[in-house]
Amino acid sequence: MHYVALASVLITPALSLASEQKPKLVLQITVDALRGDLLERYKANFGKDGFRYLMDDGTYYTNAYYQHGNTETIVGHVSLATGAPPNVHGMVGNVWYDRNEKRLVYNVEDGNYSMLSSGAGVNKSTEIDPTQKVATQDGRSPNPILSTTFSDELAIATNGESKIFSVSVKDRGAISLGGHSGKAFWFSKAGSEFVTSNYYYDAYPNWVTAWNEKKLPNQYSGTRWELSLPADQYTLKESNPDYKVDLAGFKRSFPHPYGPASYKYYTTMLTLSPAGDELTEDFASTLLKEENLGQGKFTDYLAVSFSANDYVIHMYGPTSLEAEDNLIRLDKTIAKLLKSVDKQVGLENTLIVLSADHGAPEAPAVVNALGASQSSTFDQKKLISPTLLSRLKIEFGLGEDAIRLYAQPYIYLNHDVIKKKGVSLEKVQKAVAEELLKIKGIAYAVTSSDIEKNQVPNTHTMQLVKNNYHPLRSGDVYVVYQPRNFINDMDGLTIASTHGSPWRYDTYVPVIFAGYNIDDEKISREITPYDIAPTLSSILGITQPSGATGKVLTEVTQH
């Protein structure tokens, strides 16, 4: 045993990675908004080769929680990639206010690069994701991520010989896990095709052009998203659908018509239904084959982030027939992806890890129908109240322009105006926080000054708020709403559910390792998804991501 340990020290990471004892492929699957209990809730209707294969044949951690407060898509994805919270990797939200550029910025926008496809950027007239509309340019890159990712360290360990790819409907879902050294592809709703930017390529590989030329998204034209099973076979009974969203004729309940491919919202309908995941899988499986993954000297990496679950929950809530049916269909889609991997590489040669970027709350209407009264929605207009503005005027001589904006979860103050007035920024922050706490529905209002001075209570929730703080990107006051309270306005669209809180339903996700050399075991010990990247690094014998705070999961690494 001592000889083996000593020998392993003398082997360089690259040589170790090239040994026959390492997996040929790491497949990282992320399901957007897959709250930790949803797999168990809907398991009865899953087949044996998708989620059940992972849950029953893998090492399944049933109590995994993020340790940051703003549980949004980019924050969770980059945390999965880096093994660190946002106070390290810098992605404090889907958008933040850039004080140098004096505007809101979208997390992965980068004006130094442009899309390879003309007209494939955000169509603001049909885009329902308000964070996407924030970007002022179409260019995308991972440069805003401030620490290395697992995939970056894999590239470094093999001197660029490992093939690294990431695919998602969402640009932020793909770019985050692909890291700075990989290649990322995402779905353009404007162009109805998978695209990338010239950060990654000067021109598309031939197989990408060929895939796009097949026009696979058009196969759903004139069809409908219908129930997969007879209605009585679903786990939960359908409740009153009035709280659900009818977006542009997609309907509040089944069946949901996609409309013709010429309809301006057609590709939007695809992305907020199982079709988006099915297209993602087809593209990823094509990539797997065309890029010849898992066939080289070193371990390759493929990340696939499935986004439909997030959009479905926003529109219909996690208790809906839509949420269950989408997961039933995603189960089949994942089974299809795993079949492609098995054929190409062999599941026994593939290290698989599945998790999610965040959870989700139940729709308030569903919770309150059961007798609860705490679940509610919050009107964002209440944040900047007349009482607050009056206090700023009386106490500091400041006008409304002292408050720049609110961008989940922060209120940003106008430092220039406050400085010009000669008043204390810390005192203004405190006054704003005190007034916010008087508003029904707000649990905490935490100033950045108190975070910087470590003058916040030593509680679990406050630690998550602190872990979200980055001095160059965070706002002046972090707002935490009461449990099961949230702003349900998505750019004017009243939605059923959203995420972004530090509460357990939003931080709770599954973590499952399966495939290569992984035992079947269910573990209830609490862990964090930050542990995934260090664990993958340990298995491959490479350096952990630069800012990683997670721990190596010994149940996975010790056999």
NORWO-V778053 format. One record per run of one state. SS is the DSSP state (@ for helix, = for strand, . for the rest). FROM is the first residue (numbers start at 0). TO is the last residue. If there is no record, write none. Layout:
ss:SS from:FROM to:TO
ss:SS from:FROM to:TO
This chain:
ss:. from:0 to:0
ss:@ from:1 to:9
ss:. from:10 to:11
ss:@ from:12 to:17
ss:. from:18 to:23
ss:= from:24 to:30
ss:. from:31 to:33
ss:= from:34 to:34
ss:. from:35 to:36
ss:@ from:37 to:40
ss:. from:41 to:41
ss:@ from:42 to:44
ss:. from:45 to:49
ss:@ from:50 to:56
ss:. from:57 to:57
ss:= from:58 to:64
ss:. from:65 to:71
ss:@ from:72 to:81
ss:. from:82 to:84
ss:@ from:85 to:88
ss:. from:89 to:93
ss:= from:94 to:97
ss:. from:98 to:101
ss:= from:102 to:105
ss:. from:106 to:107
ss:= from:108 to:108
ss:. from:109 to:113
ss:= from:114 to:114
ss:. from:115 to:128
ss:@ from:129 to:133
ss:. from:134 to:138
ss:= from:139 to:139
ss:. from:140 to:148
ss:@ from:149 to:156
ss:. from:157 to:162
ss:= from:163 to:167
ss:. from:168 to:169
ss:@ from:170 to:177
ss:. from:178 to:181
ss:= from:182 to:187
ss:. from:188 to:191
ss:= from:192 to:194
ss:. from:195 to:195
ss:= from:196 to:196
ss:. from:197 to:204
ss:@ from:205 to:212
ss:. from:213 to:214
ss:@ from:215 to:219
ss:. from:220 to:222
ss:= from:223 to:224
ss:. from:225 to:229
ss:@ from:230 to:232
ss:. from:233 to:239
ss:@ from:240 to:242
ss:. from:243 to:254
ss:= from:255 to:256
ss:. from:257 to:264
ss:@ from:265 to:270
ss:. from:271 to:272
ss:@ from:273 to:289
ss:. from:290 to:298
ss:= from:299 to:305
ss:. from:306 to:306
ss:@ from:307 to:315
ss:. from:316 to:319
ss:@ from:320 to:343
ss:. from:344 to:345
ss:@ from:346 to:348
ss:= from:349 to:354
ss:. from:355 to:362
ss:@ from:363 to:368
ss:. from:369 to:374
ss:= from:375 to:376
ss:. from:377 to:378
ss:@ from:379 to:381
ss:. from:382 to:384
ss:@ from:385 to:395
ss:. from:396 to:398
ss:@ from:399 to:401
ss:= from:402 to:406
ss:. from:407 to:408
ss:= from:409 to:412
ss:. from:413 to:413
ss:@ from:414 to:420
ss:. from:421 to:423
ss:@ from:424 to:435
ss:. from:436 to:440
ss:= from:441 to:446
ss:@ from:447 to:451
ss:. from:452 to:458
ss:@ from:459 to:466
ss:. from:467 to:475
ss:= from:476 to:480
ss:. from:481 to:483
ss:= from:484 to:485
ss:. from:486 to:487
ss:= from:488 to:489
ss:. from:490 to:491
ss:= from:492 to:493
ss:. from:494 to:502
ss:@ from:503 to:506
ss:= from:507 to:514
ss:. from:515 to:519
ss:= from:520 to:522
ss:. from:523 to:525
ss:= from:526 to:526
ss:. from:527 to:529
ss:@ from:530 to:539
ss:. from:540 to:552
ss:@ from:553 to:556
ss:. from:557 to:558
